[in-house]
Amino acid sequence: MIDELLPPAVSACEAFEDASDPELFPEEERLVARAVRKRRQEFATVRMCARRALAGIGVAPLPLLHGARGAPVWPEAVVGSMTHCAGYRAAAVAWSRDVLTIGLDAEVNRPLPSRGVLETVTVAEERARLTSLAGRRPDVHWDRLVFSAKESVYKAWFPLTGRWLGFDEAEIHIDPGTGTFTAALRVPGPVAGGSRLTGFTGGWLARDGLLVTAVTVSPPLPAASRRRRGGA
């Protein structure tokens, strides 16, 4: 499922239920030593997915710990993202020479819990588009999908900036026909690959009661490659 939203350079793994007793490294065990069993299984299963994804790019198993704001700490020269929700766990990784950043998010395909939450996580322009989107695909809870897209954008933004990105600092435009979305930044974007980002692009899926979104940023093509593609 998640593979459909990611470029070939990205290695991904997903699970639709928790492993019965996934193994953790001692350093990871300490992070969930006081957690209830459900939280421990969720934590362990998403790390199992991450280690399988890392194996896909030739990285041996290793502990995956928390860094700033709870973001996962990946091996040197690796970028990645993890996500989990009820009935779904996933991770995706790539070498930083191939992909600059990755953001994943998964949500259950249900409405946001209240109007207050909707107004907190969206801007007026996004809310104005929800009725039209619902007319195109009434099976998708678009408010939740906008939230998911923003979560993916934040997970892609943070490794590039080390800074928080508020819900009102990126405006999501979803294309219901192509399964894609764009995020226009309302604050100055980071410099990535020598260029300043003004936004992000991503993909989404609604399937089997789930909403899944993904964002990747690829390095710019070398000047010589751009000239060849342009016919110069």
C-alpha positions in Angstrom: 0.0 0.0 0.0 2.6 2.6 1.1 4.9 1.6 -1.8 2.4 3.1 -4.2 3.1 6.6 -2.9 6.9 6.4 -2.8 9.7 6.6 -5.5 11.9 3.6 -6.3 14.8 4.9 -4.2 12.7 4.5 -1.1 12.5 1.2 0.8 9.3 0.6 2.8 7.6 -1.9 5.0 4.1 -2.0 6.4 2.1 -4.2 8.8 -1.7 -4.4 9.3 -1.4 -6.0 12.7 1.1 -6.2 15.5 3.7 -8.9 15.6 3.0 -11.3 18.5 6.4 -10.6 20.2 8.6 -8.4 18.1 12.1 -8.0 19.5 13.5 -4.8 20.8 17.1 -3.7 21.5 17.8 -3.0 25.2 18.0 0.8 24.4 14.5 0.6 22.9 13.2 -1.5 25.8 14.0 1.3 28.1 11.9 3.7 26.2 8.8 1.6 26.7 9.6 0.0 30.0 6.5 1.5 31.7 4.2 1.3 28.7 1.1 -0.8 28.6 1.3 -4.0 26.4 -0.6 -2.4 23.5 1.8 0.6 23.3 4.8 -1.7 23.5 3.6 -3.9 20.7 2.8 -0.8 18.5 6.2 0.6 19.3 8.0 -2.7 18.5 6.1 -3.5 15.4 6.7 -0.1 13.7 10.4 -0.6 14.5 10.3 -4.1 13.1 9.0 -2.4 9.9 11.7 0.2 10.0 14.5 -2.5 10.3 13.0 -4.4 7.4 12.9 -1.2 5.3 16.5 -0.5 6.3 17.5 -4.0 5.3 16.2 -3.1 1.9 18.9 -0.5 1.4 21.6 -2.7 3.0 21.6 -1.4 6.6 22.0 -4.0 9.4 19.6 -4.1 12.3 20.2 -1.4 15.0 18.4 0.5 17.7 16.0 3.2 16.6 15.7 5.8 19.3 14.0 9.2 19.7 15.6 12.5 18.9 14.3 16.1 19.1 10.5 16.3 19.4 10.3 12.5 19.4 11.5 12.2 15.8 13.3 8.9 15.1 17.1 8.9 14.9 18.2 7.2 11.7 21.7 5.9 10.8 24.1 8.3 9.2 23.3 9.2 5.6 19.8 7.7 5.9 16.5 9.6 5.9 13.2 8.0 7.0 9.8 8.2 8.6 7.5 6.0 10.6 3.8 6.0 11.3 1.1 4.0 13.1 -2.6 4.1 13.7 -5.2 1.5 14.6 -4.6 -1.4 12.2 -1.6 -0.1 10.4 2.2 0.4 11.0 4.7 1.5 8.3 8.2 2.8 7.8 10.1 4.1 4.8 13.8 4.9 4.4 16.3 6.0 1.8 19.9 7.1 1.4 20.1 10.9 1.7 22.0 11.0 -1.6 18.8 9.8 -3.3 16.1 11.4 -1.2 16.4 14.5 1.0 13.5 13.8 3.4 10.5 11.6 3.8 7.2 12.1 5.7 4.6 9.4 6.3 1.3 9.4 8.1 -1.6 7.0 8.5 -5.0 7.6 9.9 -8.3 5.7 10.3 -10.8 7.0 7.7 -13.1 8.7 10.2 -14.1 12.3 10.7 -12.1 14.5 13.0 -13.7 14.4 16.5 -15.1 17.9 16.6 -15.5 21.2 14.8 -13.0 22.7 17.3 -10.3 20.2 16.2 -11.1 20.9 12.6 -10.6 24.6 13.1 -7.4 24.0 15.0 -5.7 21.9 12.3 -7.0 23.6 9.2 -7.1 27.1 7.7 -10.2 28.7 6.4 -9.3 28.1 2.7 -8.9 24.3 3.4 -12.3 24.2 5.2 -13.9 25.9 2.3 -12.9 23.1 -0.1 -14.2 20.2 2.1 -17.7 20.3 0.8 -16.6 20.1 -2.8 -14.2 17.3 -2.1 -17.0 15.3 -0.3 -19.1 15.7 -3.4 -16.3 14.0 -5.5 -15.5 11.2 -3.1 -18.1 10.8 -0.2 -16.2 7.7 1.0 -13.2 9.8 2.1 -13.3 11.8 5.3 -11.4 14.8 3.8 -11.0 16.7 7.1 -9.0 13.7 8.4 -7.1 13.5 5.1 -6.0 17.2 5.3 -4.8 16.5 8.8 -2.8 13.5 7.6 -1.3 15.4 4.8 -0.1 18.1 7.3 1.4 15.4 9.5 3.4 14.0 6.6 4.5 17.5 5.6 5.6 18.2 9.2 7.6 14.9 9.3 9.3 15.9 6.0 9.9 19.5 7.2 11.4 18.8 10.6 14.6 17.0 9.6 15.4 19.8 7.2 14.8 22.6 9.7 14.8 21.3 13.3 11.8 23.6 13.8 8.1 23.2 14.5 5.6 23.8 11.7 2.2 25.0 12.8 -1.0 23.7 11.3 -1.7 27.2 10.0 1.8 27.5 8.3 1.1 25.2 5.4 -2.0 25.1 3.2 -3.0 21.7 1.7 -4.6 21.4 -1.8 -5.8 17.9 -2.5 -6.5 16.6 -6.0 -9.2 14.0 -5.5 -8.7 12.6 -9.0 -5.0 11.9 -9.1 -4.3 10.9 -5.4 -1.9 13.8 -5.0 -1.7 16.9 -2.8 0.5 20.0 -2.5 1.4 21.9 0.6 2.0 25.7 0.1 4.2 27.0 2.9 3.0 30.1 4.6 6.4 30.7 6.2 9.9 30.7 4.7 10.9 27.3 3.7 14.3 25.5 4.2 17.1 25.4 1.8 17.3 21.8 0.6 19.6 20.6 -2.2 20.7 24.1 -2.8 17.2 25.5 -3.4 14.7 27.1 -1.1 11.5 25.1 -0.7 8.2 27.0 -1.0 6.1 23.9 -0.5 5.9 20.1 -0.6 4.1 17.6 -2.9 2.8 14.2 -1.8 0.4 11.4 -2.5 -2.5 9.8 -0.7 -4.6 6.7 -0.6 -7.9 5.8 0.9 -8.3 2.1 1.2 -9.6 -0.6 3.6 -10.7 2.0 6.2 -7.4 3.8 6.2 -6.0 7.1 4.9 -2.3 7.1 4.1 -0.2 10.1 3.0 3.4 10.4 2.0 5.8 13.2 1.1 9.3 12.9 -0.4 11.7 15.5 -1.6 14.3 14.5 -4.1 17.7 16.2 -4.7 17.7 18.5 -7.7 19.1 17.1 -10.9 22.7 18.1 -11.8 22.9 21.0 -14.3 24.2 18.6 -17.0 21.3 16.3 -16.6 18.8 19.2 -16.7 20.4 20.3 -20.0 20.2 16.9 -21.5 16.5 16.5 -20.6 15.9 20.0 -22.0 17.6 19.0 -25.3 20.4 21.6 -24.9 
